[in-house]
Amino acid sequence: MRKNNEMRPINVAYNIYSQADSSVLFSLGKTQVLCAVTLQQGVPKFLKGKGAGWLTAEYALLPTATHERCARENTLGNRDGRTIEVSRIIGRTLRSCVDLSELGESTIIIDCDVLCADGGTRVASINAAGLALWRAQEHWLSSGRIKKPFLFQRPVALAIGVTEEHVLLIDPDYKEDSALIADFNIIGTQSAVMEVQGGAERRPLSWDLFMNVMQFGRDMLDMLGNDAHMHIPDRSDDIAIITEKYPLFSLKKRLASMSKE
């Protein structure tokens, strides 16, 4: 059984999409998020002529990510409020970590698609986006598309729940989350806070308990930031990681068939 300060298993694979500038498949327990980063010419109207870039994010649950199939939002004709909220927090978090003046009038687009939702989809998306954006920066630097780094720190995100017994639980899954009296999402680095979301769901928390949550979150950010899976490997390791951990993509078979041809 998992301890209250123990994360679910983390797995990361890179370069899932061949067409994207960077992509990451981030797994947090059973929760899986596929994140892709692209760079396009042009900026929103309010930035035109100012010589600065922009960063935006889109978040979506794929139809079978949940126990009951959810309809694609483009078939419903409108975006769900939660989808908009999570998209905004991903974009807002990453914009706090970049110098957009280095991009010229270009827009970074971060797409986060949830393949399987078992709690913590927004923190998994932020972690995936941070890793993917860092790898995209490496790609753009090596290809000459940008002249110098623009990402000056990489965010780390985690969820903390409070149980009926006032036990603090890191990274609750869906079943654990449904029994909590409060939950929080904390985003930051080992030295700074970027955003805190959350609140009580059944009754108010005392200030002492809230401060305990914040201290616990700071300690856990340190731990997560030092996790081996959160450190970006050399690009030469990408194919090996994907082949070993995600045989679903049949990369070995595909390479074998290409060699025979």
Secondary structure as GFF3:
##gff-version 3
##sequence-region A 1 261
A	DSSP	beta_strand	10	14	.	.	.	ID=ss1
A	DSSP	beta_strand	22	28	.	.	.	ID=ss2
A	DSSP	beta_strand	31	41	.	.	.	ID=ss3
A	DSSP	three_ten_helix	45	47	.	.	.	ID=ss4
A	DSSP	beta_strand	54	61	.	.	.	ID=ss5
A	DSSP	alpha_helix	73	76	.	.	.	ID=ss6
A	DSSP	alpha_helix	81	95	.	.	.	ID=ss7
A	DSSP	three_ten_helix	100	103	.	.	.	ID=ss8
A	DSSP	beta_strand	106	116	.	.	.	ID=ss9
A	DSSP	alpha_helix	121	143	.	.	.	ID=ss10
A	DSSP	beta_strand	156	162	.	.	.	ID=ss11
A	DSSP	beta_strand	168	170	.	.	.	ID=ss12
A	DSSP	alpha_helix	174	177	.	.	.	ID=ss13
A	DSSP	beta_strand	182	188	.	.	.	ID=ss14
A	DSSP	beta_strand	193	200	.	.	.	ID=ss15
A	DSSP	alpha_helix	207	225	.	.	.	ID=ss16
A	DSSP	three_ten_helix	228	230	.	.	.	ID=ss17
A	DSSP	three_ten_helix	235	237	.	.	.	ID=ss18
A	DSSP	alpha_helix	238	245	.	.	.	ID=ss19
A	DSSP	three_ten_helix	247	249	.	.	.	ID=ss20
A	DSSP	alpha_helix	251	260	.	.	.	ID=ss21
###
